[in-house]
Amino acid sequence: MIGRLNHIAIAVPDLTAAAAKYRDLLGAHVGQPQALPEHGVTVVFIDTGNTKVELLEPLGEQSPIAAFLAKNPGGGMHHVCFEVPDIAAAAQTLAAGGARVLGDGASKIGAHGKPVLFIHPKDFDGTLIELEQV
């Protein structure tokens, strides 16, 4: 079902400072910040050539990233995102196999303008999984 790794997401307490480290210390191409109010985050994508790193900063008090950073004040890996050809079929397969799709089970539009959904980390060995339809 899954395709290539789309990105690895890292929650950070300061998006500007984190993006500067990737740009200045690692020489990475750093995109522009993008606010995603429906997801409660501001993101910056780092292009690594074969995939991306997504830096996430909370956007508002109700952000799921704020809760993550409360537990991990220095930041850390938040999720991995895999590409799928059909997000609805992926959701059905996951549900049939006992995996929990977060939220109401329906996909939302993600940072790339494509449908995404998240799978409960307890169903994947402690790792939050994002699927993105391509």
TIDRENMI-190161 format. One record per residue: x, y negated, z of N, C-alpha, C in turn; residue in one letter. Coordinates in pm, whole numbers, plus 32768, in hexadecimal, padded with zeros to 4 digits. Atoms other than C-alpha are relative to their C-alpha. Example, Ala and Ser with C-alpha at 12.3 -4.5 7.8 and 13.67 -1.06 7.14 Angstrom:
! TIDRENMI-190161
80598077800084CE81C2830C805A7F888000A7FAE80777FFA8557806A82CA7FB37F938049S
***
This chain:
! TIDRENMI-190161
80528077800080008000800080577F828000M7FB4807D7FF8810A7EFD805F80657FF57F8EI7F9C8020806481EB7E577F67807C7FC98044G7F8280367FCC83207D897FA07FEB7FAB807ER800080587F8C83777CCA80DC7FF47F717FCDL8014808A802C82F07B6B80A780507F9F8056N7FB280567FA783827AC481DB80068039808EH7FF47FE87F7083F27AE083447FE47F7B8042I8027807D7FBE835779DE842B80417FF58089A7FBF801C7F81840E794185507FBA7F89803FI803D806D7FB5835878718654806F7FAC803DA7F99805B7FCD8422773F86B87FBF7F908051V8037806E7FB283F0763187BE800E7F787FBCP7FE7807F80448476751D86D9801E801E7F6DD7FF57FDE808E843B75498563806D7FB17FB9L7F9C805480418517742584F9808D80308021T7F7B7FD27FD5864174A085C4801F80897FC5A7FE97F7A8036861676098553801D7FFA7F6AA7FEB800C809085FA75A883E3808A7FC57FE2A7F7C803D8013873374D18404807080668012A7F9A7F987FEC87F975FB848A800E80587F85K7FFB7FAA8077879976D28360803E7FB67F8AY7FCB8050807087E875B7826D80947FDF8015R7F7A80357FEA8925752B830D8067806B8023D7FA07F9A7FD589C5765F83A8800680787FA3L80037F8B80588956776F82B87FFC7FDB7F6BL8003802B808B893C76A081797F84802D7FB5G807B7FCD803D87D87718813A7FAD7F917FC0A8061805C803C86D67674805A7F867FFF805AH806C80107FA085D175EE814B7F8F7FB27FBFV8074804480398473759580D47FCD7F92805BG803E806C7FB38398747B81517F9F803A8067Q80627FD47F9D82C774A0828F7F737FFD7FC5P808A7FF380308162750C824A7FA6801D8077Q80607FEB7F93804C74E3834C7F90805B7FD2A806D7FA2801C7F51760083537FA180008078L8058800C7F8B7E43758F84497FA9807B8019P80567F8B7FEF7D6A76C28408804980768042E7FB07F997FBF7E8A779B848980447FCC807FH7FC5803A7F887EFD76A9859980987FF57FFDG7F6E8006800D806076888511802B7F997F99V7FB98046806A814D75B0844F8073805E7FD9T7F9D7FA080308238767F837680657FBC7FA4V7F99802280618379765582B4803380857FCBV7FCA7F86803A83F0776081C280927FEB7FD7F7F737FFD8024856077B28195800C806A7F92I7FF07FA3806F85AD7850804380888046800CD7F837FB57FF586B079668064802680477F7ET7FE47FC0808086A579D87EFA7FAF807E7FECG804A7F82800F86107B307F367F8280058056N8079800C7FAF850A7ACA803980007F75803FT800680827FBD84B279A7811F800280158097K8010800A7F7084CE794A828B7F9C7F8F8015V806580667FE083A0788E831180177FD3808FE7FF580397F7A83DB77A784387F777FCB8025L808580267FD1829E776E850480097FA9807CL800980567F8B8255765485F77F6C7FEF8021E808D80107FDD8110763086BC7FC77F7D7FCAP804B8076802A800F753C86347F847FFB8058L8070800A7FA37F2C74E48756800D80618074G7FFB7FB27F857EF5757588AF7FC9808E7FF0E803E7F7D80137E25769C8830804D805A7FA0Q7FAF7FB4805F7F3677158745802B8086803CS7FCB7F817FCF7F8A7887876580987FFC8012P7F6F800D7FF280F5781C874180227FBE8086I7FEB803C7F7C80D67745887D8001806C806BA80057F917F9F8076787F893F807E80567FF4A7F857FB28016819B793C88A280777FB9803FF7F8F804C7FCB828F782689007FFA7FF28097L800B80037F6E8206781A8A638044807B803CA7FC17F847FD3828079818A858093800A7FD4K7F7A7FFD803B83BA794889B1802C7F707FE4N7FE8808F8012842277DB89EB806B7FDD7F99P7F97801B8062855677F4890D7FD980257F72G802D7FD38084848B788187EB802480927FE9G7FDF7F77802284B479CD873B7FAE80317F8BG80497FC7807184397AB2862A7F6D80118025M808F7FFC7FE682C07A9686127FBA806E7FB1H803F7F98805382577B7684ED804F80187F81H7FCC7FE3808682B77C1983A77F8880057FA1V806C8006806381E97BEA826C802380557F87C7FF17FAC807681BF7CED815B7F967FDB7F98F805E801A806D811A7CBE80097FAB807C7FE6E805C7F9580277FEA7D8D7FA57FB47FD17F83V8048802880787F317D927E597F6D7FDF8018P809080137FE67DD27D997EF37FEB7FFB8097D800A80127F6F7D9F7D0A80507F838042803AI807B7FC07FCE7C397D8B807380138097800BA7FE57F717FFB7CA57EEE801F806280208071A7FA17FEB7F937DC97ECD81117FB97FFC8087A804C800B7F837CDC7E5D82277FAC807D8018A80517F857FF47BF97F8881E2805680778027Q7FA57F917FE27D1C807D81E780317FF7808FT7FD080137F777DA07FEA832B7F9380238065L806F7FE57FA37C4C7FF483D77FE080968004A801B7F7080067C12815A8362806A8050804BA7F937FBD7FBB7D6281B883F7800B7FDA8093G800180257F737D1381168545804F7F838022G7FB7807C7FE67DE57FDA851F7F9D7F8D800CA805780737FE87D4C7E958599802E7F867FB1R7FE7807E80457D3A7D6C84B07FD47F928060V801E80697FA07D477C3285867F947FA17FCBL806B805B80237C337B2F858A7F82804D7FE0G807F7FBE80257AEB7B8C84E68014806D7F97D7FE37F9780617B9A7C7F83F980067FD07F71G7FFE803980887B787B9B82CC80847FB57FEAA7F85804A80207CA27B02821B7FE57F6A8002S8003809280077CF1798E822880687FD77F99K7F9D8032805E7DB578B88137807C7FD6804FI7F83801C7FBB7F2278A681A2804F7F8E7FC2G7FA9806F8029804477B78167801D7FFF7F6BA7FE57FFA808F8075782F80007F817FF37FADH807E800D80487F0777F67FA77FC280857FDAG80327F7A801F7EC4796D7FA27FC1803D807DK803F7FC17F8C7DEC7A4B80828066804C8056P7FAB7FBA7FA07E997ACC81BC7FAA80388070V803B7FCE7F847E3D7B9A82EC806F80358057L7F9D7FD17F9F7EF17C0B84257FCF80808042F801E7F807FBF7F017D6484C480387FFB808EI7FDB80047F737F0E7D8B863D808A80408017H7F797FC97FEB80767DBE86B480008085804CP80047F817FB7800F7EDB879B7FEC80767FA3K80167F9580617FB37FA28664807A80187FA7D7F877FF3804F810D7F7185C9807C7FEE8057F7F887FF77FAD82067FB786DF80317F7A8035D7FDC80807FC581FC7E598773801E7F917F9DG7FE48066806582227D9D862B7F807FCF7FBFT8071803D8045811C7CAC85A8801D80087F6AL7FF17FF1809180EA7CFA84367F9D7FA37FBAI80558051805780637C018339800180437F78E800A7FD380897FE77C7781E87FD27F8A7FAAL8024806C805C7FD27B8680C27FE1803B7F78E80267FCF80847F1B7BCF7F80804F7FB47F96Q7FB5803F806F7FEF7B917E4A7FC7802D7F7BV
***
